[in-house]
Amino acid sequence: MEASVKSNGSNATTAAGKSSTVPANAQPLAEEPAAIASNINYHAQYSPHFSPFKFEPEQAYYATAESVRDRLVQQWNETYLHFHKVDPKQTYYLSMEFLQGRALTNAIGNLNIQNAYADALNKLGHELEEIVEQEKDAALGNGGLGRLASCFLDSMATLNLPAWGYGLRYRYGLFKQRIAKEGQEESAEDWLEKFSPWEIVRHDVLYPVRFFGRVEVNPDGSRKWVEGELFQALAYDVPIPGYKTKNTISLRLWEAKASAEDFNLFQFNDGKYESAAQLHSRAQQICAVLYPGDATEDGKLLRLKQQFFLCSASLQDIIFRFKERKDGNGSWKWSDFPSKVAVQLNDTHPTLAIPELMRLLMDEEGLGWDEAWDVTSRTVAYTNHTVLPEALEKWSQAVMWKLLPRHMEIIEEIDKRFIAMINATRIDLESKIPSIRILDNNPQKPVVRMANLCVVSAHTVNGVAQLHSDILKAELFEDYVSIWPTKFQNKTNGITPRRWLRFCSPELSNIITKWLKTDEWVTNLDLLVGLRKFADDEKLQAEWASAKMANKQRLAQYIERVTGVSIDPNTMFDIQVKRIHEYKRQLLNILGAIYRYKKLKELSPEERKKTTPRTIMIGGKAFATYTNAKRIVKLVTDVGAVVNNDPEVNSLLKVIFVPNYNVSVAEMLIPGSELSQHISTAGMEASGTSNMKFALNGCLIIGTLDGANVEIREEVGEDNFFLFGATADEVPKLRKERENGLFKPDPRFEEAKDFIRSGVFGSYDYNPLLDSLEGNSGFGRGDYFLVGYDFPSYMDAQEKVDEAYKDRKRWLKMSILSTAGSGKFSSDRTIAQYAKEIWNIQECRVP
């Protein structure tokens, strides 16, 4: 330890020494390394956040970020002004999550100034790589939903589209995951512990948001929501730069505040400190945590508050901007609103935007029902992300009446009018009304069905992969399709090629650019298809292998740093990273690893030499109250502890749980991966986007025909995809057969379970987890996700993987073809389709 402390000290001294020779001049638009270094030094001295005389990596990071922000602010202001002058139709993307990841590498990459900043930091005695590592990931999201929203913003800016994101500024976001003896432990994420240099607070952008209260009926019959609790929504803006374009759009995040007059000075002086600041502490709760536990009544209220807070603040802002842009350009009419504003609801979380827009138009702006409904239903579109019943939100009517009395009146009216429309035009659907209406008035548990409210009110509803959209149309929303056949679309998800290849794997990117003789692929990913004709070329294969090896070595160093386990870059790196959920079947993966371990133990030393050595890595967070998911995490860590310390086999098999999976960890794992597991039960994963990131990085997929896997397999070629498992249309039948006691388990499956029960992986009681795979039906039993049914075909597919990996030439060719077939999965393509087919917005490029 001693040595490293000393060297850090001397590095800091060198940096301080070097920075003192660089003048501290404000040069916000500097291009040259010397001028950039000078601007960084200016921020270190004149925008200080730390004691003077320190210029260690942390201080250097903040000063560097502020220097980059200078340039972004310039472009940002120009973009804002340009949109204001041109007054195009603009999209507003409402999402409870934005999983942004680090901003520094992305910003300097999109601005195309990486080299200049690397040189500038060298002049100040620092390395860019080290400075980048100082940034904490913004903890504003949980998984694929939030990461998709962030990829979408990158594409909107890159395509020069008039668009903004709206979200919440969570103080602690999701949670930080630590792996302890007992398994996963959660602690608060500290991304805002110091501050974020990327956000700018807009003190002039403040809107009132009300909760509780009552509805007042005026003599003329108009209604107004009054009393209750009133908070302020304050805007924080984060700049989103496009790639090699001036356009820089906003992610506007809302923070909840109470005002000074809400602080009861009289109570405080009376010694009643908590109650004096009650409203202030309630305001802080609103944006404290992403997805607070909702097992309690208070938890449910808080979640609903968050959702409404996002919707109300955003819509007030959108209406304000609509009027502001019109004021200089002659008069405006409400009927013009849908030709200037597109609101996209990312899943059901922002559904309350529908009744809130109705309320604002009727109660605040004086429109009648029909006009308000026309505006609302032509403005709002809805993206469905799931067919899982527990994720299709249903809110208790009692909770809604309590928190949002005016909105419940509006929802009741939408429901009533929908039923009247069915009765008048579709006699054949009368028997379906109880299941397709918005209010479920079941006397035991009356609820509002948010997905139904979205489908009834939105002008367009889309799924996020071809298979998912087909299932929505054929099953979940089948009756609505018969009413509105043109309302439903598919928009297959995509990922930004900037963050997920260009910046996270520069070695591979440079090889692609060299062989395609252009870097245009970064914004036109279809050009990757040009690699196909070189897939057999030995020179390309050799370069490809060396880029992959560099990424594997980087990953191996990272794994050793965070887990203490050393892994061999010459083994196959087999990775599954995503939220821990039973339908994503990390359990299938670890059961396969357990079976592999048992077989390796039974082989003679000679036979072991013929096997394909593997390092299996699993990462992801289990929701804090999801017991079975946490048991899976514990099992993975227990298996790793045994396997990795077994001298007989640990050169042939290692099992690693990668802690605290987030965007920055993914940027390390994905480029270093060779096999990636996307093994959800068919029909359950709406799309998946990590599968696209792995495929783009030349990683081969073992997977089921689920979500976007279906389309990835079509694009990369069936021979370059390891397929197994039941198909989506077989799943209901297989569950039925299981309930009827007709399932015959594979002996390998039984063997793996018995091996766990033998206690070889420690004394933890895995029976409740294994019980979920046993029996034929019943809550928490009956293997609902078909792990047992798919196990044999999964193991057979894994044998094919082992064989393919032994043939280096064949594997490299498959890897190249995987990247070559990934063009379709750019979020640029997805967003261009949304813009044209749902939002009807056009490019608005800053000159």
N, C-alpha and C positions, 0 to 999 in steps of 0.2 A: 504494500500500500504506500509506504514511505516514498518510494521512487516516483510514483505517479503524481503524488501531491507536489513534489518538488518541481517536476517538469511542467505541471500546470502553472505553478507560480512563475516560472521563468517565461512561459509562453505569454502569460498575462503582461509581464513586464515588457517583453518584446513588443506586444501589441500596443501597449500604452506608449512605449518609446516611438514606434513607427507612426502612431496616429498623431503624435505631437509634431511631427515634421510635415503633416498634411494640413494646409490651411482650412479653417472652418468657414466656408462660404456657402450661403444659400444659393443653390443652382438647381431649382426644381425640375428643369427639363434637360438636365445634363445627358450627353450621349457618350462622351469619352470617359474611360476609366478614371483618369486623374480628376476630372470635374465631378464624377459620381462620388469618388472617395471624399472629395471636399464637401459635397452635399451631405454624405453620411456623417461626416465629422461635425458638420453644422448641427445636425439633429442631436448628436451625442451631447453637444454643449448647450444648445439653445432650446431644445424641446426635452429637457432632461426629466427622467423618471427615477433616477437613482442618485446616490451621493456622487459628488464630482470626483474626477481623477480615476474612475473605474472605466475600463474599456474591455471587459472580459466578454466571452462569447454571448452571454445573455444581453448585456448592454448593446453589443454590436448588432445583435438580431433586431432589437427594437428600433435602433437608429436606421438600420438597413430597410426595415419594413416601412418606416416613415418616409424614407427617401423614395422608395418605389411608389408609395401612396401619393406623393407630390405629383408624379406624372399621371397617375390614375385620376386624381382629382381634376386635373386639367381636362382630360378626355371625357370624364364623367360629366362635368359641367357643360361641355360642348354638346354631349349627347342629349342631356336634359333639355337644353335650349333648342336644339334641333327638333326634337320630338314636339316641343311646345309650339314652335313656329309652324311646322308642317301639319301638326294635328292629325296624325294617321290613326287608324283604328289600332288599339293597343291591347295586348293580352296581359292579364293579371293572373299569375299562377299561385293559387292558395294551397299551402301545404303545412301540416303540423310538424313536418320534419324537413330539414335540409342537412344532409351529411356532407359538409363541405370539405373536410380534410384540411391540410395545410394550404395556406394561400401564397406563401412567398415563392416557392418553385413554380407554381402555376402562373403567378402574375408575371414574373420575369420571363417565363417561357412564352406566354401568350404575347408579351410585348417584344419578344425576340431580342432580349438584352442579357441573356444568361452570361455570355462570355465577358461582356463589359463589367457586369457586377462581380464576377469571379475575380477579374483583374483588379477592380477597385478594392475589393476586400483584401487581396494580397498586399496591396500598398499599405493597408492599415494593419497588417500582421495577422490576418485571419484567413481561414479556408471557407469557401462558400458551403461545402458539404457540412462542416461543423456548425456553421451559423444556422443553416436550415433546420438542423436537428433541435434547435432551441425552441422551435415553435410547437405549441400544443394544438392538437386537433380541436376544432370547434365542435363542442359536444351537442349539436342541435338535432341529432337523428339517431336512429336505432339500427336500421338495416336497409334493405333494397329500396324501400319506398323513398327514404330520404336521400339516398345516394342517387337515385334516378332523377329526383328533383334538381339536384346539383349538376348532374350531367346535362340536364335540359337547359339550365340557365347558361352553361358554357356554350351550348349550341345556339341558343337564342342570340347571344351576343356575337358569336362568330358569324352567324348568318345575317347579322345586322337587322334583326327583327325588333320592332317596337314591343318590348315585353319587360315585365318586372316580376320578381317573386315576392311573396308576402309570407312571413312566418313569425314565430315567437322567439324572443331573446331569452332562452332558458339560462338561468344562473348556473345550474349544475347539470343540465342536460340529462343523459341517460344515467350511467354510472361507470366508475372505473372498476375493472374486474381484477381481483387478486386470487391466485390459487394457493390455498392453505391446506393444512392437513385434512380439514373437514370438507374440502371441495371449494366451490366458488364462494368468494366473499365480495360484497359490493361496498364501495365507498364513493363519496361524492366526487364527481369529475371536477378538476380544478382549473378548467380552461380560462375562466375569468378571474382567477385568484388575484392576478396582478391587473391585467387589462388586455384588451385586444387592440392592436394598432390598426386593424383593418376597418373598424367601424367608426362612423361619424355620427354623433348624436345630433338630431335636428330639433333644437329646442322650440322652434316655431311650429313644429308639426305635432299637435296634441289634440286628441279627440276624447269626448266623454263616453264612457261605456257603463251602462246601468245593469244591475242585477236585482232580483226580487221585486218588491214594489207591487203596484196594482194598476189596473186599467181604468182610466177615467173616461166616462162617456159624456160628450158635450151635447148641449141642446140641439145642435144641427145633426146629431147622429155620428159625428166624427169621433175618433177615439184617440186617447193619448196615454202612453205608459209613464207613470209618475212614481215618485218616492223611491224606497229601496236604497241600495248602496250605489254610490256613483264613484267610479275610478277614472283616472286619466290614462289614455294610451299614448306613450311617447315613442317617437320613431327613432330607430338607429339604422343607418344605411351602410351596407357593405358593398363595395364596388365589384362588379363582375366583368372583367375585361374579355373581349373577344380575341381570337387568335389572329395576329397580324392585321388588325383593323382598329380604327379609332373608337368604334362603338364600345361603350362601357355602360352596362345597365346596372340596375339596383336590385339588391336583395334587401327589402325593408323588413326589419324585425321590430316587433312591438314589445315595449316593457310597460308593466302596470305600475302606476304611481297613485298615491293619495296626496292631496295638497296640504299646505301648511294649516289651513283653516280646519282640516279634519283632525288636527292634533289638539286634544282637549287639555289646555294649559291648566284649567281649574282642577281637573281630576289629578293631573300630574303633581301639582303643588300640594294636593291632598294626600300624596303618597300612593295613589293608585296608578302606578307606572304602566302596567300592562294594558289596563282598559283605556288609559289616555291615548295610547298609540294603536288601538285595536285596528282601525281601518288601514293604517300604514302596514301593520303586520299581515293583514289579509291581502293587501295589494302585493306584497312580496311573495306570498304563497302562489299567486297565479302563474308567475313565470319562473318558479323555483326549479321544477323538475319535469322532464319529459315523461309522459305516461305515469303519473303518480298511481300507486296501487289503488284499485277501485273496489276492493272487497267490502269496504265500509260505505255507509251512506255519505259521509263527508268526502271520501275519496271520489265517489261518483259525482258529487256536486262540483268538486274541484276540476275534474276532467271536463265536465260540461262547461264550466266557467272558462277554462282555457280555450275550448273550441269556439265559444261565442265571442270571447275577447278578440281572437284572431279575425273572425268574420266581420264583427261590427266595426272595429278600427279600420280594417282594410277597405270595406265598402264606403265608409264615410270619406276616406281618403280618395277613393276612385271617383266618387261623385264630385268631391271638391275639385279634383283635377279636370274632370269633364267640363265643369262650369268655368274653371279658370282659363282653360284653353279656348273656350268659346267666347268669353267676354269681349276680347278684342276683335273677334271675327263676326260681328253681327249677332243677332239673337240666336238662342238655341231652343230646341224642342225636345221633350222627353222621348218622343218617338224616334229621335236620332240616336239615343243612347246605345242601342244594340249595334249601330253601325260604327260606333267609336270605341266600344268596350266589349272585350271578351273575357269572361271569368271562367277559369278552369278549376274544378274541385278535384284535388288529388286524393282520391278515396273518399269515404263517407265522413271523415273527421270535420271538413268545413261545410257540411250540409246546411248548417244554420244560416249560411249566406243567403239561402233561398227565402225563408220567412223574414230575415232581417232586411233584405233588399225591398221586399214587399212593404215592410213596416216603414222604412225610410221614405219610400215613394208615396205611400198613402198618408201616413201620420205627419211626416215632416214636410213633404213637398205638395200635399193636397191632391194627389191623383186619385181617381176612382179605381175600384177593384179591377175592372176589365183592362184599363190602360196599364195599371201597375203589373198585372199578370202578363200582358203582352210583352212589356219591356223585360221583365224578369226571365220569362221562358225563352226569349230570344237571345239573352245575354249569357246564361249559365250553361256550361257543359260539364259532364261528370265522367271521371275515369274510375272504373271498377278494378280493384287489384286482387280480389280474392273470391273464392267460392267457399271458403271455410265458414261455416255458420257462426262460429264464435267471433269472427272478425267483421261480420256484417252487423254494424252497430244497431242496437235496439235500446232506446232510453225509456226509463220508467215515466209514464205520463204524470204521475204525482210529482216526481222530481222536476219535470219540465214546467208544470203549472206553478210550482213554487218559485223556481229561478227565473223563468221567462214567460210570465202570464200572457203578454200580448202575442208572443210568437205561437203559443199553443192555440190561441183563438184563430190565428192565420192558418196554422196547419190543419185545424179542424175544418176550416172553410175550404182549403184545397182538397182535403179528403172528401168532403161532402159533394163538391162540384165534380170531382173525378167519378164518384159513384153514380151521380146523376147522368154524367156523360155515358157511362157504360150501360145504364138502364135504358137510355134513349137510343143508343146506336148499336149495342152489342148484346142483344137478349141472350145469345149463346154463352156469354161469359158470366151471366148472373150468378151461377153456382160458384164461380171462382172469386167473387168479390171479397170474401173473408180473407183470402190469402194474398190478393194483389192490392188491397187498399192500404193506405198509409198507417192508419191507427189499428192496432190489434187490441180489441176491447175485451180480451179474455179476462173474466172477473178476478181470477187468481192473480194475474200479473199484467195489467194493461200497459202496453208499450207503444212508442212511436218507432216505426221501422224506417231508419234513415235511408237505406238503399232504395226502398220503394218511393220515398219522397224525392230522391234525386232523379229516379227514372221517370216519374210522372212529370217533374218540373223542368228537366233539362232539355235543350234542343237536340243534344247528341250524347250518346252513352258509348264509351269505348272500352274494350278489353285490351290487354297488353301483350298478347301473343296469339297467333292464329288459333292454336288449340283452345286456349282460354276463351277467346271471343266466341268460338263455335259452341263451347260448353254453355257460356252465358246465354246464347241465343236459343240453344236446344233445350236447356234445362232451367237454369235459375230465373231467366226473364222471358221464358217462352210465351207467356200470355201477353206480355207487353209488346213483343215482336209482332203478334197478330194484330194489335191495335195500331202500332206505329212501325211498319216494316222498315222505313228508311232511317229510323233514329239510331240504329246500332251499327258500330263500325269496329274494325280492328286497327290498332296502332302498335305493331310489335316494338317493344322497348329497344333502346340502344344505349351505347356508352360513348363518352367522349374519347376519341383517339388521342387527344392531347395528353390528358392526365394518364390514360391507361395504356399508352405505348410510347408515344414520343418522349415524355418526360420521365416515366418510371423505368424505361429500358432503353437508354440512349444507345447502348452498343447495338442492340437488335435494330433499332430505328435507323441507325447510320448504314447498316448493311442493306436494309430494305431500300433506302434512298439510293445507295450506290448501284444496286442491281436494277432498280426501276429507272435509274438516271433522272429522277425528279423527286422533290419532296412534296409535290402536290397531293400525294396520298393523305397527308395529314388533314386536309379539308375535303378530300374526295376519296373516301376509303375504298370505293369500288375499284380503284386502280391497283389494289393489292392482288387482284386476279392475275396481274402480269407476272407474279412470281411463279405461277403454275408451270410455265414453260422451262423454268430453271430447277424444278424440284429434284431432278436426278443429277444435277450438276455437282460434281465432287467438290469443286472450289466453293460453291455456295454452301454446301453441306458442312464443309470444314469451318467456314466462317460462322455459320449458324451455331454449330456445336460449341465454338469458343465463346460466342456471346452468351449462350445458355449457361456455360460453365462459369463465366464471370458472375452471372446473376445467382447461380447456386452457391458460389463461394461467399458472396455478400450475405446471402440468406443464412448460410451455416454460421457465419460470424455473429449474426443477429441472434439466432437461436441460442447459441452458447452464452451470449451476453444476458439474455432474459430468462433462460431456464437452467443454465449451468450444464446442459447436456451437450456433448460434442457429437456432431453428426458428420457423416462422410459424404462430400459432394459427388463421389463416384457411385453412390447408390441412387436408385430411382427415387425422386422426390414426389410423393403422392399426397395430395393436399385436399382437404375439405374445410372450407371456412364459410360460415354463414351463421345466422341466428340459430341457437340450439332449440330445435322443436321436433316433436315426435314425427311429424309428417316429413321433415327433411331427412330423417332417418340416419342421424349420426350413429344410432344404435346398430344399424345394419353394418356400417363401416367398422365399428369397434368389434362386433361379433366376428366379422371376417378376419380382423387382425388377430383375435384370440385363437381362432381356428388355425390360422397360419402359424402362430407361435407354437401351438400344441403339436402340429405336424412336424415343424422344424426340430422340436425336441425329440421326436420319435425317430428321426433320420440318423443314419450313421454319418460320421464326419465326412466320409467320401461323398455320400449322396448330397450332403449339404452344399458341397462346393458347386453343384450344378444349378442351385436355385438362384433366382434373381434377387439380389439384395435390395431392400426397400427401407425408406424412412417415411413413415406415415405421420402426417401432421393434421391435427384437427384443432380448429379455433372457432370461437364465437361466444356470445354472451347468452346466458339463460335468464329469462325474466325472473326478477327477484322472488316472485311467489309461485313460480312454475316448478313444483317439486320434482316431477319426473325428469324434466330437462336438467335440473341440477344433479340428479342422480347419474345422468349420462356423463356429465362433466367429471363427476367423481370417479366413475368407472374408467374413463379414458386415462385419468391421471394415475389411478391405481395400477392399471395394466402397464402404463409406461414405466412406473417405478420398478416393476418386476422385470419386464423385458429388457429395459435399458441397462439393468445391472446383472444380466445373466451372461456370463462370459462365453457360454457355449454358443449362443446365437446372436449376441448383440452386434456382431459385425454384419449380420444378414438381416436384422430387423430392429428398428427402433420405432417407438410410438411416443409422439410428442404432443402435449396439449399446449398450444400457443396462447399465452395469456393476453387479455385486454385487446382483443381484435378490434381494429378500427381502420380508417382509410389509409393512414400512413403505414400501418403494418401490412395491409393488403398490397400497397405499392412495392413492398419488399417481397412478399410471398408469391404473388402472381407471376412476376417475371422469372422467379426461380423454380417454378413448378413444372413438372413434366407430365404427370397424370393428375387429373382433377376429378373429384367425385360430385356428381349432381344426380342424386339417387332418390329423390322424393317419390312418394307413392304417386303413380300416374294420375293426372287429373287434379292434383292438389296445389302444385306450384303454379301461380298465374303465369309467370314468365321466367323469373330469375334473371339477373344481369351479371352475376359473377361468372356464370358459364361463358358469357360473351367475352369477358375480360381475359379469362384463361385461354379461350380459343384464339383470340387475337394475338396473344403472346406465344403462340406455337405450342400450347399445352394440349395434350389429348384428353378427351373426356370419356369417362365411364359413366353411363347414365341411363335413365329410363326415358320412355317417350313421353316426357312431361314438359309443360311450359315451352320456353324457347328452344329447349333441347331438340324438339321436332324440327324446327327450322334450321338450327345450327347443323344438324346431321345432314339435312338436304343440301346445305351450302358447302360444307367441307367435304362431303362425300361419305357414303355409308361405310366404306372401307377404312375411314379414318376416325371412326367413332365406335367405342365399345358398348354395344347395346345389350340390355338385359331387362327382364321384369315384365309384369302384367301390363297390358295397355289400359287406357282410361275407360274404355267401354267394357272391359272385363271386370273391373274392380267391384261394381255393385253385385254382380253375380257371385264373385268369389267370397264376398262378405256374407252373402246369403248362405252359400254352401257351408261356410265356416259355422254359422249359427246352427245349421242343421247337423253339425257333427261330422261333416264329410272330409275335413282337412286331414291329410296324412303327412306329418312332418318328415322332412329329410333327415336322415341319421346324422349328417354333419351339423345341422342346426341344433339337434338335441345334444350332440357332443359338446358344442361350444357353450351351451347353457349349463350343462352339467359341470364343465370345467370351472365356470365362475362359482357355481354352488359348492365346489370342492374346497373353496377357501384359499386357493392358490394366490389370489390377488388381495389377500388381507381379510380382516374381520368385519368389514362394513357389511351391513345386511342388504344385499341386492335383491332379496325376494320380491319386494313390492315392484321393482322395475321389471324383473323377469315375469312376474305375475301378469303384467300388462300384455305379454306375448302368449299367455296360456288361456285355457278355457275356450269356449265357443262364443260367448257374448257376455254382456254385463259391463257396467261402468268400470273403466280402467282394466278391462280384461278383453279377451277375444281378438287380440292382435288386429285392431282396427286398421292399422297402416300396412298390413300385409308383409311385415318383415320376414316372417316364417315362410310365406308363400314364395317370396322373391329370392330368398337366401340361396337355394341351389343354382339358379341361373346367374346370380351375382358372383358366386364362387367360380362358376365356369367361365364367366367373362374375365374374371381376374387371372385365370390361368392363361387366357389368350393374351392378356396384357403382358404377363411374364415372358411369354414366347416372343411377342413382337419386340420387347425391349432388348432381347438378346441380339437381335439383328439390327446393329447400329444404323446401317444404311437405310433400312426400311423405316426405322423409327424417325430418323431425321427427315426423310421424305414426307412422312405423315405429318410431322410437325410443321414443315414448310407449307404443306397443303392446308393445314388448319388455319394458319395466318392468312393464306391466299384466299380462303373462302369466307373470311370474316367481314368483308366489305359491307354487307347488308346491315350489320349490327352497330352502325354509327348512329349516335343520337342526332347527328346532323340530318340524317335521312328521316328519322322519326319526327323531329321537330318540323322539318319542311312539310311533311305530310299533315301534321296537326295544323300548321299555318294555312295550308291550302284547303284542307278538307273539313276542318272543324271551326277554326277561328276566323278564316277569311281575312288574314292580315298580309301585308306586303313588306318587302325590304324597305328600310328607311335608313340609308347609310349616311353617316356623318361625313360631310365633304372634307 
